[in-house]
Amino acid sequence: MTARFFEHLQETLAQIEDDGLYKRERLIAGPQGGRIEIAEGERRRQVVNLCANNYLGLADHPDIVAAARAGLDEFGFGMASVRFICGAQTLHRALEQEIARYLGTDDAILFAACFDANGGVFEPLLGGEDAIISDTLNHASIIDGVRLSKAARYRFANGDMDELETRLKEADAAGARFKLIVTDGVFSMDGYLADLPSICALAERYGALVMVDDCHATGHLGQEGRGTPTLSGVGDRVQIITGTLGKSLGGAMGGFVAAPQPVIDLLRQRARPYLFSNSLAPAVAAGSLKAIAIARAADDRRSRLAAHTKRFRAGMEAAGFELLPGSTPIIPVMLHDARKAQDMAAALDARGVFVAGFFFPVVPKGKARIRTQMSAALTEADVDFAIDAFADAGHALRLV
Ligand SMILES: *Cc1c(COP(=O)(O)O)cnc(C)c1O
């Protein structure tokens, strides 16, 4: 019986391998950065890193490391408790208040990850009488969170405002009490921005709330890096923002919901991943607090990131690659075929460029790609090195 179970798992794993979908993790022998050391047994080799969410390049920032160390000294290693039992540290509350100030909301609540924030945000706020209307390309954690709520679920094709309107009408026709439109601020696989002005206009016309998951924007897009609502000029028309401390804002870990006071207060009472999971480690909270302070003032890093984005796009287009259009630091290089994406990733690896190939089921069939991400941690020379490596690998594989 148990032997058959483990055999069954081995067969599933073999199938994943046969389908060419097996994911292997590379090991990095040092901090995250623009150039990283890849560990292969005893061997170390340096590569230019185009696949981290380290947009502002803060993951190894000395002031953040120092702040984390000071947090460790002052507040210890861990909390060993959930907050409603043992309380939070002053540090956790300070971080919540700083996130709320940064994003311009009444308050914020911390979770162990944005995956948990999205997993816990819907169920306490909306019931069976309500409707959640979700973009089909929303992050997995939103999909899971929506599933955990009792609200009626509606989906609209990525960025399709006509379909969104149709779904709003359907929800009204079904007698929905409250309606919530939920979208990623930046869609991670394509780098597309959500059309927040249109979403907010439709929300207002149909009396719906708007929630934006801004994980791929907070810290680097919009004024002071306040994210897509600010970038799109709808900062005061989005009611709920979820985000992560694991990308631009230092890249450690932790997630949050920033929203009006009653939303935050109810989540503290009812959000299950908040109630039944440990508080963030003090060092992470202290480092993240410093990361927000640095991010707010980091116009230099934001301009470098934007300049790299332009430079890489121009260089790659000149080299003959097909890119998805866009302006965010997520730049997908389209190869369409899964095999080609894998071969290209391997050829780039051999040329000292670290990228990730994405193919079905992560992206639709026929839309395989190498997703590249720019970072302020890269130098201009790194960006040029990466373009040259792409051109060389592309020629070698006869893709350009
Ligand atoms: C990365 C990401 C998450 C998960 O964030 P974690 O803090 O790493 O759990 C959620 N939503 C979106 C859109 C993301 O890109």
The ligand as a MOL file (V3000), in Angstrom:
LIG
                    3D

  0  0  0     0  0            999 V3000
M  V30 BEGIN CTAB
M  V30 COUNTS 15 15 0 0 0
M  V30 BEGIN ATOM
M  V30 1 C 5.7730 37.0810 -5.9600 0
M  V30 2 C 4.3200 37.2940 -5.9780 0
M  V30 3 C 3.5140 36.8760 -4.9160 0
M  V30 4 C 4.0590 36.0910 -3.7640 0
M  V30 5 O 4.8560 36.8960 -2.9370 0
M  V30 6 P 5.6780 36.2020 -1.7570 0
M  V30 7 O 5.8500 37.3000 -0.7510 0
M  V30 8 O 6.9500 35.7230 -2.3540 0
M  V30 9 O 4.8500 35.0850 -1.2370 0
M  V30 10 C 2.1700 37.1760 -4.9590 0
M  V30 11 N 1.6330 37.8520 -5.9980 0
M  V30 12 C 2.3790 38.2490 -7.0560 0
M  V30 13 C 1.7510 38.9780 -8.1870 0
M  V30 14 C 3.7400 37.9710 -7.0830 0
M  V30 15 O 4.4700 38.3410 -8.1260 0
M  V30 END ATOM
M  V30 BEGIN BOND
M  V30 1 1 1 2
M  V30 2 1 2 3
M  V30 3 2 2 14
M  V30 4 1 3 4
M  V30 5 2 3 10
M  V30 6 1 4 5
M  V30 7 1 5 6
M  V30 8 2 6 7
M  V30 9 1 6 8
M  V30 10 1 6 9
M  V30 11 1 10 11
M  V30 12 2 11 12
M  V30 13 1 12 13
M  V30 14 1 12 14
M  V30 15 1 14 15
M  V30 END BOND
M  V30 END CTAB
M  END
